[in-house]
Amino acid sequence: MNSQVTPMNRPGERAALLRLDPLILLLVAAILLLGLIMVTSASVTTAAHESGDPFEYLERQLVIVASGLVLAGAMFLVPISVIERIAPALLIAAMVLLGLVLIPGLGHMVNGGRRWLRFPGLNFQVSEAARVLALIYIAHYCVRFETALRGSFGGLLRPIGLLVVLGALLLAEPDLGAASVLFVTGFGLLFLAGAQLRWVVAAVLGASAAMSALVMFSEYRMRRVTGFLNPWADPYNTGFQLTQSLIAIGRGQWFGVGLGASVQKLFYLPEAHNDFLFAVLAEELGLVGVVLTLALFLAFAWRVFALARRAHDANMKFHAYLAAGFGLWLVVQAFVNIGVNMGVLPTKGLTLPLMSYGRSSMLVALAWLGLILRVHHEVALGARGAARGRLA
């Protein structure tokens, strides 16, 4: 089913009918600004040690954010009907990317993981883009095969098979964190699209059993899980990152030690400006900063889900599932990153969306945001067209 929007005939009318959600823009601006402040604070010592420029990571992040905003603007110009039409091609592109990164000589290896493709001036982590492309296809599937998805287990089995294939490619890198987020977000989107709860629960249990087996039969993954369960048993090896993160969070107390005054970021906490940015935030801004950060993410997710509901009520189902997929991804990845920092979940190597330092994750998140703004634009125009029709 192709989503319908009110046509725009004249350039002047097109400009006048531009619809942007001011609350989404305000929340994204607040999250990006808070992220820039914390990346600067968390990286200033490391940057000064590496290059002599304490603001090197801030300068890089500013370039990344600016590039991401340009990319978001470009994606905003693409009609959602075009995205829906090319969804199968986007799925193929996701599989090609995940396959290319596994080829020696093409995939770039860092810290034991072959997750990056090298481009001039940029190492791109393909799992970031591949997950979004896969979720776009699942949104397309939810619309095109809605009857089968709602009415039979076979209709659910096909997208689950797709998730298994993509998850296997991610695990081959290895990237258990990306695979976990893809599975949770994919299952959540299928459930929201109408798959029966008992089938989704059965599929989730099966996926969980498979993930558990992968952990049990992998010495590397088992070390990470056991290190998470009792990090203080080996605080200078497998439990080092988590113990330093917990120390940072504990030092923050109510109001934090003050912006820039973190001790753990001084070469104690690895990846302080990346995966463990939240721990530095908790140390410097305390519980007040933590609550503010959570409130920003929850408000953003609530607004995106409200947009998905509006799109669904307007019978723009692909728009609805696209927005819901973004909202689910935002909540799941933010929850996983914060959970890792707090010792609730094993270390996954996932960034805090729109805040952590990172090229691939920031570029992809902002590009997807451009699509969500386009969804709002078309839903608003559709609602306006429907109102005009009622008045006529």
N, C-alpha and C positions, 0 to 999 in steps of 0.2 A: 504494500500500500504506500503510495507516494504522498508525502505531506503536502497540504495545500496552503498557499499564502496568497494574500491579496496582491495583485500585480501593481507595479508602479510604472507609470507611463512616461512622465516628463522628468528630466534631470532635477529641476527645481523642486518638484514634488518629492522626488527620491530623497533629496537632502532634508527637506522639511519633515519627512516621515522617519528619520533616523531615530531609533529607540534604543537607549542604553539604560541599564539598571544602575541608578546612582548608588544604591546600597552595596551591590556587589563590587562596584568600582572602589567605593570607600573602604570596604573590608579588605579587598586585595591590596590597596595602597597601604593600609595599616600593617598588614602582615609583612609585606615587602619591606617597609621602612623598619619595622622591628627586626626583621631578619638582617638587614644591612647593618644596623647598629650592633647586633650581637655577633655577626661575622667579623666585623672590625675589632670588637673587643676580644673575641676568642682567638683571633689570628695575629694580633699585633706583635706579640713576642716572637712567634714562629716566623713571621714574615721578616722581622728585623734581623733575626738570626740567619735566615736563608739568603736574603738579598740585600739587606741593609735598609730597605724601605719598609717601615712598619705598616704602611697602608697599601701594600701590594695586593693583598687579597680583596680589600675593599674596591680598589680600582678595577680589578678583574671582574668582581661581582657586579659592579655598576655597568660594565660593558656587556656582561651576560644578560642582566635585566633589561638593558636598553635594546639589545638584540631580540630578546624574548618578546618585548612589547611590540616591536616592529613585526615580528612573526605573528603575534596575536592579531594585529591589525590586518595582516594579509589573510589570515584564516577567517576573520570576520567578513571579509568580502566574498567568501565562497558560500553560495546558497546551500542550505542543508540538503535540498533535493539532490544536489550533485554528490555530496558526501554519501548519501544513501545509495545512489546509483553505482558508485565505485567501491562500495564496501567489500565485495568479494575480492577485488583487485588489491585493496588495502590488506586483507588477510594474507594473500599470497606474498605481498611485500614484507609483512611481519615474519613469515616463515623463512623467506629468503634472507632477511637480515640475521635472524637467529642461526641460520645455517652458515652464512658467510663468516660469522665471528668464530666459528669452531674450526675453520680451515687454518692450519699453521701457515704463517706468513701473512695472512690477512687479519686474523684476530690478534689483537694486542693484549699481552698478558701482564697483569699487575697484581701483586700479592697473591699469586697462585690461581687467579681467576682469569679466564680468557673471555672478557666481556666487552671489549672496546674495538671499534674500527677507527683507524687513524685517517684523519683528513688534515689538510694544511692548516696548522694552527689550532687543531681541535682533535681530542680523543673523544669519540662519541660512544656512550654506553647504549648499545642497541636495545637492551631489554626495556629501557624507558619508553622508547617509541613503539616497540613491538606490542607491549601491553595495551597501549592506547588503541593501536590499529586493530588488535584482536577484540577489544571491547566494543569498538565501533561496529565490527562485523556481528557480534553477538546482539547488539541493539537492532541491527538489520534483520537478523534471524528471528528475533522476538516479534517483529512486525510481519515478516513474510510468512512465517510458519506458526502463527499465533494459535491456530486451531489445534495443530498437532502438539504444540508445546503444552497447551492446557489440557488436552484430552488423553494423552497416552505417555507411557514411560519412554517409548521410542522417540517421541518428539523431544524429550529432554536428553536422551542418550546421545544424540548427534552433537549438540554443543559441548556436552561433557567430554566426548571423545576428542573434540577439537582442543579443549582445555588440557587434556592429558598429553596430547602431542606437543603442544606449546610448552607445557610444564616440563616435559622430558628434555626438550631443547634447552630450556633455561637451567635445568639441573645439570646438564652436560657441561655448562660453562665453568664452574658450578655457581648457581645463584638461587639458593633456596628461598631467600627473602622475596625476590621478585616473583618466583613461582607461587609462593604462599599468597601474596597480595593478589595475583591474577586469579587464583582459584577462589578466594573469598569474594572478591569483587564480582567475578563471573557468576558464581552461584547466587549471590545476592541479587544481581540483575535478572537472572532467570526466574527467581522467586517473585520479584516485583512484577515481572511480566505475566505471571499467572501459573507458573508450574506448580503442581500440587505439593504441599508441604511434605508429605510422607516420602515422595520421590526425591525431593531436594535433600531431606535429612538422610535418606539412605545413601545418596551420592556423596554427601559430605562425610559420612562415616566411612565409606569406602576410601575416599581420598585421604582421610586422616590416617586410616590404617596403612595405606600405601606410603604416606609420608613418614610414619613411625618406622616402617620397615627400612626405608631408605636411611633414616638416621641410625638405626641399630646396626646396619651392615656397612656403615661408613665410619671409619675411625676418626676422620676429621670432624664430621658432623657430631659424632658422639662426644668428642672432647668439648665441643662448643656447648652442647646441652648440659653435660655434667658440670662444666665450668659455670654455667648459669645457675644451676640448682644449688651449688655451694661455692661461690666465688672465693670465699675466705679460706677455703682449703688449700688453694694455690694462688695467693694474691699477687705473685710476681710473674705468673706465666699465664695459664688459661683464664684466670679470674682477674687479670690486671685491669683491663678496660672497665669492667663492671664495678670493681671495688673503687676505682678512682672516680667513676661517675656517681656512685652512691655517697662517697665522701663529699663530693661537690654539692650534691643536692642537700645533704644533711647540713652543710655549713650555711646554706642560704637562710634557714629558719623563716621568720615571718617576712622580713623586708629586705633580705639579702645583705651581702657584704659591701655593696655599692658597685655601680657600673665601672668596669675596668679593674676591679680589685680582686678578681678571682685568683686563687693560688693554684688550683688544679690545672688551669690552662698553661701553666709555666712548665711545659714539657712533661707533666705528669699524666695528663689525660690525652691519649692518642685521638686524632681526628676531632679535635675540640671544635673546629669551625665547620665540621661536616656532619658526620653521623651523631656526634655527641654535643651538638650545639645546645640542645635543650638542657643538659646538665650544667653548662656554663651559665645559661640564662637563669636557672633555678638558684645557682650559687650567688650570682650578682644581684638579682632582682627579688629573690625569695619567693614565698608562697604567693605574694601579691602579683608578681610577674608571671608565675605559673598559671594562676587563675585568669589573668588577662589574656594570656596566649591561648588557653583552652577556650575562653569565651569567644575570641576572634574566630577560631576554627569552627566552633559549633555554630556561631551565627552565620558564617559563610556557608557551611553545609546546609543549615536550615533554609537559607535563602535559595540555594540551588535546588533542594528538594521541593520547595514551594513552586519554583519555576517548572519543575518536572510535572507536578500535579496540575498546574495551569495548562501545560501543553497537552496532557492526557485528557483533561476535561474538554479541550478544544478539538479533540480527535486528531491531534498531531502526535501520533504515537512514537515515531522515530525520534522526533524532537524530545519527547518525554524520556525515552530510554537513554538517549545520549546525555541528557542532563543528569538523570539518576545515576548513570555509570560514573560520571565525573564526581558527583557527590559521594558515592560509595568509595571510590578510589581515594578521595581526599580524607574521609573519615578513617578508612582502614590503614592507609599508610601513615597518617599522623599518629593514630593509636599505636601502631607497631613501633614506630620510632620512639615515642614517648615511653611505651612499655619497656623497650630495650634499655633506655636510659635509666629507668627506675628499677630495673631488675625483675620486671614482671614477665618478660619474654626473653628468649635467647637472642644473642647478637645476630642481626640480620644484614647489616650493611646497607640499610635504607636511610635516605635523607628525610628531613622534616620538610614537607612540601612548602615551596615558595619562601623558605627561610634559610635552609642550610646552603653552604657554599657548594656549588656544583654546576657544571655547564649543562650536561645532558638533561638532568632532572628539571632544572629551571626552564630551559628552552621548551621542553615538551609540555610542562605544566602550563606555561603561558600560552603556548599554541592551542592547547585544549581549552584554556579559558577563552580564547578568541572564538572558538566554536560555540561555547556556552553563551557568550554575549550575542552571537548570531542567532542562537535559539531564542533568546529573549526578544530580540528584534523581530523575528518572524512571528512569534507567538503574539506579541503586542500588535503587530500589523493585522494578524488574523483576527484578533479580538475586535479591533477597530472596524475591520471589514464586516464582521458579523453584526456589530452594532448598527452600522449603516444599513445593512440589509433589513434588520428588524424595523428601523425607522421608516425605510421606504415602504 
